Amino acid sequence: MDSLDYTPLRLKKHEERRLLAGHAWVFSNEVDTAATPIRDLAPGQPVLIEDHRGKAIGTGYANPRSLICARLMSRDKAHPFSASLLVHRLKVALSLRERLFPEPFYRLAYAESDGLPGLVVDRYGDVLAAQVTTAGMEVMQDAILEALSKVVHPKAVLWRNDSPVRELEGLDLYVRPALGEVPEHVIVSEHGARFHAPLHSGQKTGWFFDQRDNRAWLARISKGMRVLDLFSYVGAWGVQAALNGAEAVTCVDASGDALDGVAANAQANGVSDRVSGVKGDVFEVLRQLREDQARFDVVITDPPAFIKRRKDVKEGTAAYRRLNQMALQVMAKDGILIACSCSQHMEAGSLEAQIHGAARHVDRNLQILARGGQAPDHPVHPAMPETAYLKAVLCRAMQG
C-alpha cells in the first residue's frame, strides 16, 4: 500500500487558495477538467493535487461520484498518503487522547481534525468501533485495520459503516465485525458512572463522547432536582443526573431499545428507584406533560440534528425553537435548561436566539450560565468550520 500511484489532479487558477489556507476538500467545480478528466478517476484513487501551474500541493484521494471530489491527506512530500501515514496519524491522535483522558474511552480518530478524512474511530477499552465515510478510506480498509492493530492492539474491531453520508460517496451501508469477537454491548466510563452502550445497533458508533464535558454540568445542578431528559438514548444525561443527587429523572425517547438501555444503566449505577422512562415522540410527550401540568426543575434537550443540509436551515431552526419552547412550558419556576444542537449548519448565536425567543414567548427571562461545545477528543480544525458542530447552552429560566 505504500507504493501508491498518484494520478495528478490539476486545479483551476486560484482554486488552491482554500487548500493553502488549511482546508482539506476539493470540490468538483474547482478542478481543471481539461487537464484532469475527473470521470476517468476511480473512486478512492490516490491523487497528487496540483495548482493550475502544476505545482504540487499534496497527496490524497479522489472520488468522481462525489461533490467533494478529492480530499487532501498530506502536504508533506516525504510522507504522502499511504498505509504508513495512517499509522503515523493514528499514533499522533492516540498521544493526544492519552494526555487528555485517564481511561481508554474516547473518540480516537476524528476525521479531518486528525488528518484522517473519512475515518472516525471510537475506543471502548480494547474494543473499537470504526466508521469509514469516503471511497478513499473504503479502499484502504485493510490498511486501516492493520494500522489500528499496530497502534492500539485491540481485541475486537467493528465496522459501523451504516452512516447515510456514505451514500453520497456511492458506498453501501453495512455493519460487520472486522477483527475478533465484537460484543453486543461495551462498557463506557464517564464522570464516575459506568454505562452499557449498544455497539452493533446503537446510534452512530454506540456512544456520544462529544457531550462528555457538557454532561459534567450535571454535578452542579442536579441535587434534589426533578429532571427531564429528552431524546435520552441510553441515559447518559439522565443517569448521571440521578448519580449527582437528582430526586427524580424522566427519560424520553422514541426507541424502546434505548429506554431498555436507560433501565439497565440506571440499575448498573444503583439509581433505578429515581430513573424512569417514557416511550414516544418527544413533541407529543411534551404536549401531554404540559396538559398534565407536570413540572421539572432541569430540562435537557439534546435532539438529533434537525438541520442535516444547508437547505434545511429554515425548517430545522423552527424545530429547535419549538422544542425549547415546549421544554420551557413544563419547567418549574427558576428552572435550568440545557439546550443542545449537533447540527453543523446551526450557528451558536442562532441557537441562543431561538432559545431566547422561545423564553420570551412563554414569559421567561433567560440567564446564560455556560456555553459548551464538543469534547477535546473531537478537536476542531481551525480552517474547517465543518469540524465544529456541537453547541450546548446552560440557561437559567426565570419567570416574568
DOSE-835812 format. One line per field, with one value per residue (C-alpha): residue number from 1; chain; z, y, x; residue in three letters. Coordinates in Angstrom, 1 decimal. Layout:
<rs>
nr = NUM / ...
kette = A / ...
up = Z / ...
north = Y / ...
east = X / ...
rest = ALA / ...
</rs>
This chain:
<rs>
nr = 1 / 2 / 3 / 4 / 5 / 6 / 7 / 8 / 9 / 10 / 11 / 12 / 13 / 14 / 15 / 16 / 17 / 18 / 19 / 20 / 21 / 22 / 23 / 24 / 25 / 26 / 27 / 28 / 29 / 30 / 31 / 32 / 33 / 34 / 35 / 36 / 37 / 38 / 39 / 40 / 41 / 42 / 43 / 44 / 45 / 46 / 47 / 48 / 49 / 50 / 51 / 52 / 53 / 54 / 55 / 56 / 57 / 58 / 59 / 60 / 61 / 62 / 63 / 64 / 65 / 66 / 67 / 68 / 69 / 70 / 71 / 72 / 73 / 74 / 75 / 76 / 77 / 78 / 79 / 80 / 81 / 82 / 83 / 84 / 85 / 86 / 87 / 88 / 89 / 90 / 91 / 92 / 93 / 94 / 95 / 96 / 97 / 98 / 99 / 100 / 101 / 102 / 103 / 104 / 105 / 106 / 107 / 108 / 109 / 110 / 111 / 112 / 113 / 114 / 115 / 116 / 117 / 118 / 119 / 120 / 121 / 122 / 123 / 124 / 125 / 126 / 127 / 128 / 129 / 130 / 131 / 132 / 133 / 134 / 135 / 136 / 137 / 138 / 139 / 140 / 141 / 142 / 143 / 144 / 145 / 146 / 147 / 148 / 149 / 150 / 151 / 152 / 153 / 154 / 155 / 156 / 157 / 158 / 159 / 160 / 161 / 162 / 163 / 164 / 165 / 166 / 167 / 168 / 169 / 170 / 171 / 172 / 173 / 174 / 175 / 176 / 177 / 178 / 179 / 180 / 181 / 182 / 183 / 184 / 185 / 186 / 187 / 188 / 189 / 190 / 191 / 192 / 193 / 194 / 195 / 196 / 197 / 198 / 199 / 200 / 201 / 202 / 203 / 204 / 205 / 206 / 207 / 208 / 209 / 210 / 211 / 212 / 213 / 214 / 215 / 216 / 217 / 218 / 219 / 220 / 221 / 222 / 223 / 224 / 225 / 226 / 227 / 228 / 229 / 230 / 231 / 232 / 233 / 234 / 235 / 236 / 237 / 238 / 239 / 240 / 241 / 242 / 243 / 244 / 245 / 246 / 247 / 248 / 249 / 250 / 251 / 252 / 253 / 254 / 255 / 256 / 257 / 258 / 259 / 260 / 261 / 262 / 263 / 264 / 265 / 266 / 267 / 268 / 269 / 270 / 271 / 272 / 273 / 274 / 275 / 276 / 277 / 278 / 279 / 280 / 281 / 282 / 283 / 284 / 285 / 286 / 287 / 288 / 289 / 290 / 291 / 292 / 293 / 294 / 295 / 296 / 297 / 298 / 299 / 300 / 301 / 302 / 303 / 304 / 305 / 306 / 307 / 308 / 309 / 310 / 311 / 312 / 313 / 314 / 315 / 316 / 317 / 318 / 319 / 320 / 321 / 322 / 323 / 324 / 325 / 326 / 327 / 328 / 329 / 330 / 331 / 332 / 333 / 334 / 335 / 336 / 337 / 338 / 339 / 340 / 341 / 342 / 343 / 344 / 345 / 346 / 347 / 348 / 349 / 350 / 351 / 352 / 353 / 354 / 355 / 356 / 357 / 358 / 359 / 360 / 361 / 362 / 363 / 364 / 365 / 366 / 367 / 368 / 369 / 370 / 371 / 372 / 373 / 374 / 375 / 376 / 377 / 378 / 379 / 380 / 381 / 382 / 383 / 384 / 385 / 386 / 387 / 388 / 389 / 390 / 391 / 392 / 393 / 394 / 395 / 396 / 397 / 398 / 399 / 400
kette = A / A / A / A / A / A / A / A / A / A / A / A / A / A / A / A / A / A / A / A / A / A / A / A / A / A / A / A / A / A / A / A / A / A / A / A / A / A / A / A / A / A / A / A / A / A / A / A / A / A / A / A / A / A / A / A / A / A / A / A / A / A / A / A / A / A / A / A / A / A / A / A / A / A / A / A / A / A / A / A / A / A / A / A / A / A / A / A / A / A / A / A / A / A / A / A / A / A / A / A / A / A / A / A / A / A / A / A / A / A / A / A / A / A / A / A / A / A / A / A / A / A / A / A / A / A / A / A / A / A / A / A / A / A / A / A / A / A / A / A / A / A / A / A / A / A / A / A / A / A / A / A / A / A / A / A / A / A / A / A / A / A / A / A / A / A / A / A / A / A / A / A / A / A / A / A / A / A / A / A / A / A / A / A / A / A / A / A / A / A / A / A / A / A / A / A / A / A / A / A / A / A / A / A / A / A / A / A / A / A / A / A / A / A / A / A / A / A / A / A / A / A / A / A / A / A / A / A / A / A / A / A / A / A / A / A / A / A / A / A / A / A / A / A / A / A / A / A / A / A / A / A / A / A / A / A / A / A / A / A / A / A / A / A / A / A / A / A / A / A / A / A / A / A / A / A / A / A / A / A / A / A / A / A / A / A / A / A / A / A / A / A / A / A / A / A / A / A / A / A / A / A / A / A / A / A / A / A / A / A / A / A / A / A / A / A / A / A / A / A / A / A / A / A / A / A / A / A / A / A / A / A / A / A / A / A / A / A / A / A / A / A / A / A / A / A / A / A / A / A / A / A / A / A / A / A / A / A / A / A / A / A / A / A / A / A / A / A / A / A / A / A / A / A / A / A / A / A / A / A / A / A / A / A / A / A / A / A / A / A / A / A / A / A / A / A / A / A / A / A
up = 0.0 / 0.4 / -3.3 / -4.4 / -7.9 / -7.6 / -10.5 / -11.0 / -10.2 / -11.5 / -10.1 / -11.9 / -11.3 / -7.8 / -6.6 / -4.5 / -2.1 / 0.3 / 0.4 / 1.1 / 3.9 / 5.5 / 4.2 / 3.0 / 0.5 / -3.3 / -5.0 / -8.5 / -9.9 / -8.7 / -10.9 / -14.4 / -16.2 / -19.4 / -17.6 / -15.3 / -16.7 / -13.3 / -14.7 / -15.6 / -12.0 / -9.9 / -6.6 / -3.9 / -6.4 / -4.9 / -6.4 / -6.4 / -6.0 / -8.1 / -8.5 / -12.0 / -12.8 / -11.9 / -8.5 / -6.0 / -3.0 / -1.5 / -1.8 / -1.1 / -2.8 / -5.2 / -5.9 / -9.2 / -7.9 / -5.1 / -4.9 / -2.7 / -5.5 / -3.6 / 0.0 / 0.9 / 3.2 / 3.3 / 2.3 / 3.1 / 0.2 / 2.5 / 3.9 / 1.2 / 1.5 / 2.3 / 4.8 / 6.8 / 7.0 / 8.6 / 11.3 / 12.0 / 12.1 / 14.5 / 16.8 / 16.9 / 17.6 / 20.4 / 22.1 / 22.5 / 23.9 / 26.4 / 27.6 / 28.0 / 29.4 / 32.3 / 30.9 / 27.3 / 26.5 / 23.8 / 20.1 / 18.9 / 15.4 / 14.3 / 10.5 / 9.1 / 12.5 / 13.0 / 9.4 / 8.6 / 6.3 / 6.0 / 9.1 / 12.6 / 15.4 / 18.9 / 21.6 / 24.3 / 26.1 / 23.9 / 21.5 / 18.6 / 16.5 / 13.2 / 10.6 / 7.0 / 5.1 / 1.9 / -1.0 / -0.4 / 3.1 / 1.9 / -0.4 / 2.5 / 4.9 / 5.2 / 5.8 / 8.4 / 10.3 / 10.2 / 11.4 / 14.3 / 15.3 / 15.3 / 17.3 / 19.7 / 19.7 / 20.1 / 20.8 / 18.5 / 15.8 / 14.4 / 11.1 / 11.7 / 8.1 / 8.1 / 8.1 / 5.3 / 4.3 / 2.7 / 0.0 / -1.2 / -2.0 / -3.8 / -0.9 / 0.5 / 4.1 / 6.4 / 10.0 / 10.4 / 12.5 / 11.2 / 13.9 / 16.8 / 18.6 / 18.9 / 21.9 / 21.5 / 24.3 / 25.5 / 28.9 / 29.0 / 32.0 / 32.3 / 35.3 / 37.7 / 36.1 / 34.2 / 31.1 / 28.8 / 25.2 / 22.3 / 19.8 / 16.9 / 16.9 / 18.8 / 17.4 / 15.5 / 16.8 / 20.1 / 22.4 / 22.2 / 23.6 / 22.2 / 25.1 / 27.8 / 29.1 / 28.9 / 31.0 / 33.7 / 34.3 / 36.0 / 39.0 / 39.9 / 39.1 / 39.8 / 43.6 / 44.7 / 41.3 / 39.1 / 35.7 / 32.3 / 29.7 / 26.2 / 23.4 / 26.2 / 24.2 / 26.8 / 29.6 / 29.5 / 30.8 / 32.9 / 34.8 / 35.6 / 36.9 / 39.3 / 40.4 / 41.2 / 43.5 / 41.4 / 43.2 / 40.1 / 36.4 / 33.5 / 30.3 / 27.0 / 23.7 / 20.7 / 20.9 / 23.2 / 22.9 / 24.1 / 27.1 / 27.9 / 27.9 / 30.3 / 32.7 / 32.5 / 33.1 / 35.9 / 37.6 / 37.0 / 38.7 / 41.6 / 40.8 / 39.4 / 42.0 / 40.7 / 36.9 / 34.7 / 31.0 / 28.7 / 25.2 / 22.5 / 20.1 / 22.2 / 21.0 / 21.7 / 25.2 / 25.9 / 24.9 / 27.2 / 30.1 / 29.6 / 29.7 / 32.8 / 34.3 / 35.0 / 36.2 / 36.1 / 37.7 / 35.0 / 31.3 / 28.8 / 25.1 / 23.2 / 19.9 / 16.7 / 14.0 / 12.9 / 10.1 / 8.1 / 4.9 / 4.3 / 2.6 / 5.9 / 7.9 / 8.0 / 8.9 / 11.3 / 13.1 / 13.7 / 15.1 / 17.7 / 18.6 / 19.0 / 21.1 / 23.6 / 23.9 / 24.8 / 27.2 / 28.9 / 29.2 / 31.5 / 33.6 / 37.2 / 38.5 / 38.3 / 36.3 / 34.4 / 30.7 / 28.9 / 25.1 / 22.6 / 18.8 / 16.9 / 13.5 / 11.9 / 10.0 / 13.2 / 14.4 / 18.2 / 18.1 / 16.2 / 18.7 / 21.5 / 19.6 / 19.3 / 23.0 / 23.9 / 21.6 / 23.0 / 26.5 / 25.8 / 24.1 / 27.4 / 29.5 / 30.8 / 31.2 / 30.5 / 32.0 / 30.1 / 32.7 / 30.4 / 26.8 / 25.7 / 22.5 / 21.6 / 23.9 / 23.1 / 21.6 / 18.8 / 18.1 / 15.8 / 12.6 / 12.5 / 8.7 / 8.5 / 10.2 / 9.2 / 12.0 / 14.7 / 15.1 / 18.7 / 20.7 / 24.2 / 26.4 / 30.1 / 31.0 / 34.0 / 33.0 / 35.4 / 35.3 / 34.4
north = 0.0 / 2.4 / 2.2 / 4.0 / 5.5 / 9.2 / 10.5 / 14.3 / 16.3 / 19.8 / 22.7 / 25.8 / 29.1 / 30.5 / 27.4 / 26.3 / 29.2 / 27.4 / 24.4 / 26.6 / 28.2 / 24.8 / 23.2 / 19.6 / 19.4 / 19.9 / 20.4 / 19.1 / 22.7 / 23.6 / 21.0 / 21.8 / 19.1 / 19.6 / 18.7 / 16.2 / 14.4 / 13.7 / 11.0 / 9.0 / 8.7 / 5.6 / 6.1 / 6.2 / 6.7 / 8.2 / 11.6 / 14.3 / 17.6 / 20.4 / 24.1 / 25.4 / 25.7 / 22.1 / 22.8 / 20.1 / 20.9 / 17.5 / 13.9 / 12.5 / 10.6 / 11.3 / 10.3 / 11.5 / 10.5 / 13.0 / 16.8 / 16.7 / 15.1 / 14.9 / 15.1 / 16.2 / 13.8 / 15.1 / 18.2 / 16.6 / 15.1 / 12.8 / 11.4 / 11.0 / 9.4 / 5.7 / 3.0 / 4.3 / 7.7 / 6.1 / 4.5 / 7.8 / 9.8 / 7.3 / 7.4 / 11.2 / 11.0 / 8.4 / 10.5 / 13.4 / 11.2 / 9.5 / 13.0 / 14.1 / 11.0 / 8.7 / 5.8 / 4.5 / 5.7 / 8.3 / 9.2 / 8.0 / 9.5 / 12.4 / 12.5 / 15.8 / 17.1 / 14.3 / 14.3 / 11.3 / 12.5 / 9.9 / 8.0 / 8.0 / 5.6 / 5.3 / 3.4 / 1.4 / -0.1 / -2.9 / -2.7 / -0.2 / 1.0 / 2.4 / 4.2 / 4.9 / 7.6 / 8.0 / 5.9 / 6.7 / 5.2 / 2.4 / 1.1 / 1.4 / -0.6 / -3.4 / -0.8 / 0.9 / -2.3 / -3.1 / 0.4 / 0.2 / -3.2 / -1.8 / 1.4 / 0.3 / -3.6 / -4.0 / -7.4 / -6.5 / -4.0 / -3.3 / -1.6 / 0.7 / 1.7 / 2.4 / 6.2 / 7.7 / 10.0 / 7.0 / 7.0 / 10.4 / 8.6 / 5.7 / 3.3 / 0.5 / 0.6 / -2.2 / -3.2 / -6.1 / -7.3 / -6.5 / -8.2 / -10.6 / -11.3 / -8.0 / -7.8 / -6.6 / -4.0 / -2.3 / -0.6 / 3.2 / 5.1 / 8.7 / 11.0 / 8.1 / 6.4 / 3.1 / 2.6 / -0.2 / 1.1 / -0.8 / -1.3 / -3.1 / -1.5 / 1.8 / 5.2 / 6.4 / 4.4 / 3.5 / 6.4 / 10.2 / 11.1 / 14.6 / 15.6 / 14.4 / 17.8 / 19.3 / 16.5 / 17.5 / 20.4 / 17.9 / 17.7 / 21.3 / 21.5 / 18.1 / 17.7 / 17.5 / 18.3 / 16.8 / 16.2 / 15.7 / 14.2 / 14.5 / 12.3 / 10.4 / 7.5 / 5.1 / 7.7 / 9.4 / 12.6 / 11.2 / 8.5 / 11.0 / 13.5 / 10.8 / 9.9 / 13.5 / 13.6 / 14.3 / 13.5 / 12.0 / 11.7 / 11.1 / 9.9 / 10.3 / 8.5 / 7.1 / 3.9 / 1.1 / -0.4 / 2.9 / 3.0 / -0.6 / 0.7 / 3.5 / 1.0 / -1.2 / 1.7 / 3.1 / -0.4 / -0.7 / 2.6 / 2.0 / 4.7 / 2.6 / 4.0 / 7.5 / 7.0 / 6.2 / 6.1 / 7.3 / 5.9 / 8.2 / 11.1 / 13.9 / 16.6 / 14.5 / 13.6 / 17.3 / 18.2 / 15.6 / 16.7 / 20.2 / 19.2 / 17.2 / 20.3 / 18.4 / 20.5 / 19.8 / 21.7 / 20.7 / 20.0 / 18.7 / 19.0 / 17.0 / 16.1 / 14.5 / 17.0 / 18.9 / 20.5 / 17.9 / 20.0 / 23.7 / 23.8 / 22.5 / 25.6 / 27.4 / 24.3 / 23.0 / 26.3 / 26.4 / 22.9 / 24.0 / 26.9 / 24.7 / 22.1 / 24.5 / 26.5 / 23.3 / 22.4 / 25.7 / 25.2 / 22.2 / 23.9 / 24.8 / 28.3 / 29.3 / 26.2 / 25.1 / 24.4 / 22.6 / 23.1 / 21.4 / 21.2 / 18.8 / 20.5 / 21.9 / 24.4 / 25.8 / 28.6 / 29.0 / 32.5 / 31.3 / 28.5 / 31.1 / 33.4 / 30.6 / 29.7 / 33.4 / 33.8 / 30.7 / 32.0 / 35.4 / 33.7 / 31.9 / 35.0 / 33.7 / 35.6 / 33.7 / 33.9 / 32.0 / 30.4 / 28.4 / 27.6 / 24.3 / 22.6 / 19.2 / 17.4 / 17.6 / 14.2 / 15.9 / 18.7 / 21.5 / 22.1 / 26.0 / 26.1 / 23.8 / 25.1 / 21.8 / 20.1 / 22.3 / 21.2 / 20.7 / 23.6 / 23.3 / 26.2 / 26.0 / 28.5 / 29.7 / 30.4 / 32.8 / 33.8 / 37.2
east = 0.0 / 3.0 / 3.8 / 0.7 / 0.5 / -0.6 / -2.6 / -2.2 / -5.4 / -5.0 / -7.0 / -8.2 / -6.5 / -6.9 / -8.8 / -5.8 / -6.3 / -8.6 / -6.3 / -3.2 / -5.2 / -5.5 / -8.7 / -8.7 / -11.5 / -11.5 / -14.9 / -15.6 / -16.1 / -12.6 / -10.8 / -9.4 / -11.2 / -9.3 / -6.1 / -7.7 / -10.8 / -12.5 / -14.7 / -11.7 / -10.7 / -11.7 / -13.5 / -10.8 / -7.9 / -4.8 / -4.0 / -1.4 / -3.2 / -1.6 / -2.3 / -3.1 / 0.7 / 1.3 / 2.9 / 2.2 / 0.0 / -0.2 / -1.5 / -4.9 / -7.6 / -10.4 / -14.0 / -15.6 / -19.0 / -19.0 / -19.4 / -16.3 / -14.2 / -10.9 / -9.6 / -6.1 / -4.3 / -0.8 / 1.2 / 4.5 / 6.4 / 8.3 / 5.1 / 2.4 / -1.0 / -0.1 / -0.5 / 2.5 / 0.8 / -2.3 / -0.1 / 1.6 / -1.6 / -3.2 / -0.2 / -0.4 / -4.1 / -3.6 / -0.9 / -3.4 / -6.2 / -3.8 / -2.8 / -6.4 / -8.2 / -7.2 / -9.2 / -9.4 / -12.9 / -12.9 / -13.0 / -9.6 / -9.8 / -11.9 / -11.6 / -10.1 / -9.3 / -6.8 / -5.6 / -7.7 / -10.5 / -13.3 / -12.3 / -13.9 / -12.8 / -14.3 / -12.5 / -14.1 / -11.1 / -9.9 / -12.8 / -13.0 / -15.9 / -14.6 / -16.6 / -15.5 / -17.4 / -15.4 / -14.4 / -10.8 / -10.8 / -13.0 / -10.3 / -7.8 / -9.8 / -7.2 / -4.5 / -6.7 / -7.3 / -3.6 / -2.7 / -5.3 / -3.8 / -0.3 / -1.2 / -3.9 / -3.7 / -7.5 / -9.1 / -12.0 / -13.0 / -16.4 / -17.1 / -20.1 / -20.4 / -24.1 / -24.0 / -26.2 / -23.4 / -21.7 / -24.4 / -23.1 / -19.9 / -21.6 / -20.9 / -23.0 / -24.3 / -23.3 / -22.3 / -19.9 / -17.0 / -13.5 / -11.5 / -12.1 / -15.4 / -17.3 / -19.6 / -23.2 / -22.6 / -19.4 / -18.7 / -18.2 / -16.8 / -17.7 / -17.6 / -17.6 / -20.6 / -20.5 / -22.7 / -23.5 / -23.5 / -25.0 / -22.3 / -24.0 / -27.4 / -26.9 / -26.9 / -23.8 / -20.9 / -22.6 / -21.9 / -21.8 / -18.4 / -18.7 / -21.1 / -18.8 / -17.7 / -21.2 / -22.6 / -20.1 / -22.5 / -24.9 / -22.7 / -23.5 / -27.2 / -28.8 / -29.1 / -32.7 / -34.0 / -36.7 / -35.0 / -36.5 / -34.0 / -35.4 / -34.0 / -32.3 / -30.9 / -29.5 / -29.4 / -26.0 / -27.6 / -30.4 / -28.5 / -25.7 / -28.2 / -29.5 / -26.0 / -25.5 / -28.4 / -31.5 / -34.7 / -36.4 / -35.4 / -37.7 / -36.0 / -38.0 / -37.1 / -38.9 / -36.9 / -37.9 / -34.4 / -32.9 / -35.2 / -34.3 / -30.7 / -31.7 / -33.2 / -30.1 / -27.7 / -29.8 / -29.7 / -25.9 / -25.4 / -27.8 / -30.3 / -33.2 / -35.5 / -35.1 / -35.0 / -38.0 / -38.6 / -41.3 / -41.5 / -42.9 / -42.3 / -40.7 / -43.0 / -46.1 / -44.8 / -44.1 / -47.6 / -49.1 / -46.8 / -48.0 / -51.6 / -50.9 / -49.3 / -46.1 / -43.1 / -39.4 / -36.5 / -34.0 / -34.8 / -32.3 / -33.0 / -30.3 / -32.0 / -30.6 / -29.6 / -32.6 / -30.5 / -28.7 / -28.3 / -28.0 / -31.4 / -32.9 / -31.9 / -35.2 / -37.3 / -34.7 / -34.3 / -38.0 / -37.8 / -35.2 / -37.4 / -40.5 / -38.6 / -37.1 / -40.4 / -42.3 / -39.5 / -39.8 / -43.6 / -43.0 / -40.3 / -40.8 / -40.2 / -36.5 / -35.6 / -32.5 / -32.5 / -29.7 / -30.3 / -28.1 / -27.7 / -25.4 / -26.4 / -23.2 / -25.4 / -26.9 / -24.6 / -24.2 / -25.7 / -28.7 / -29.4 / -29.2 / -31.5 / -34.1 / -33.9 / -34.2 / -37.2 / -38.9 / -38.4 / -39.9 / -42.9 / -43.7 / -42.8 / -39.5 / -36.2 / -33.0 / -29.6 / -26.9 / -24.7 / -22.3 / -21.7 / -20.3 / -19.0 / -17.6 / -15.2 / -11.4 / -11.4 / -13.4 / -10.8 / -11.8 / -9.8 / -9.5 / -9.5 / -12.5 / -15.7 / -17.3 / -15.5 / -17.2 / -20.8 / -21.8 / -23.4 / -24.7 / -26.1 / -26.7 / -29.5 / -31.5 / -35.1 / -36.8 / -40.5 / -41.7
rest = MET / ASP / SER / LEU / ASP / TYR / THR / PRO / LEU / ARG / LEU / LYS / LYS / HIS / GLU / GLU / ARG / ARG / LEU / LEU / ALA / GLY / HIS / ALA / TRP / VAL / PHE / SER / ASN / GLU / VAL / ASP / THR / ALA / ALA / THR / PRO / ILE / ARG / ASP / LEU / ALA / PRO / GLY / GLN / PRO / VAL / LEU / ILE / GLU / ASP / HIS / ARG / GLY / LYS / ALA / ILE / GLY / THR / GLY / TYR / ALA / ASN / PRO / ARG / SER / LEU / ILE / CYS / ALA / ARG / LEU / MET / SER / ARG / ASP / LYS / ALA / HIS / PRO / PHE / SER / ALA / SER / LEU / LEU / VAL / HIS / ARG / LEU / LYS / VAL / ALA / LEU / SER / LEU / ARG / GLU / ARG / LEU / PHE / PRO / GLU / PRO / PHE / TYR / ARG / LEU / ALA / TYR / ALA / GLU / SER / ASP / GLY / LEU / PRO / GLY / LEU / VAL / VAL / ASP / ARG / TYR / GLY / ASP / VAL / LEU / ALA / ALA / GLN / VAL / THR / THR / ALA / GLY / MET / GLU / VAL / MET / GLN / ASP / ALA / ILE / LEU / GLU / ALA / LEU / SER / LYS / VAL / VAL / HIS / PRO / LYS / ALA / VAL / LEU / TRP / ARG / ASN / ASP / SER / PRO / VAL / ARG / GLU / LEU / GLU / GLY / LEU / ASP / LEU / TYR / VAL / ARG / PRO / ALA / LEU / GLY / GLU / VAL / PRO / GLU / HIS / VAL / ILE / VAL / SER / GLU / HIS / GLY / ALA / ARG / PHE / HIS / ALA / PRO / LEU / HIS / SER / GLY / GLN / LYS / THR / GLY / TRP / PHE / PHE / ASP / GLN / ARG / ASP / ASN / ARG / ALA / TRP / LEU / ALA / ARG / ILE / SER / LYS / GLY / MET / ARG / VAL / LEU / ASP / LEU / PHE / SER / TYR / VAL / GLY / ALA / TRP / GLY / VAL / GLN / ALA / ALA / LEU / ASN / GLY / ALA / GLU / ALA / VAL / THR / CYS / VAL / ASP / ALA / SER / GLY / ASP / ALA / LEU / ASP / GLY / VAL / ALA / ALA / ASN / ALA / GLN / ALA / ASN / GLY / VAL / SER / ASP / ARG / VAL / SER / GLY / VAL / LYS / GLY / ASP / VAL / PHE / GLU / VAL / LEU / ARG / GLN / LEU / ARG / GLU / ASP / GLN / ALA / ARG / PHE / ASP / VAL / VAL / ILE / THR / ASP / PRO / PRO / ALA / PHE / ILE / LYS / ARG / ARG / LYS / ASP / VAL / LYS / GLU / GLY / THR / ALA / ALA / TYR / ARG / ARG / LEU / ASN / GLN / MET / ALA / LEU / GLN / VAL / MET / ALA / LYS / ASP / GLY / ILE / LEU / ILE / ALA / CYS / SER / CYS / SER / GLN / HIS / MET / GLU / ALA / GLY / SER / LEU / GLU / ALA / GLN / ILE / HIS / GLY / ALA / ALA / ARG / HIS / VAL / ASP / ARG / ASN / LEU / GLN / ILE / LEU / ALA / ARG / GLY / GLY / GLN / ALA / PRO / ASP / HIS / PRO / VAL / HIS / PRO / ALA / MET / PRO / GLU / THR / ALA / TYR / LEU / LYS / ALA / VAL / LEU / CYS / ARG / ALA / MET / GLN / GLY
</rs>
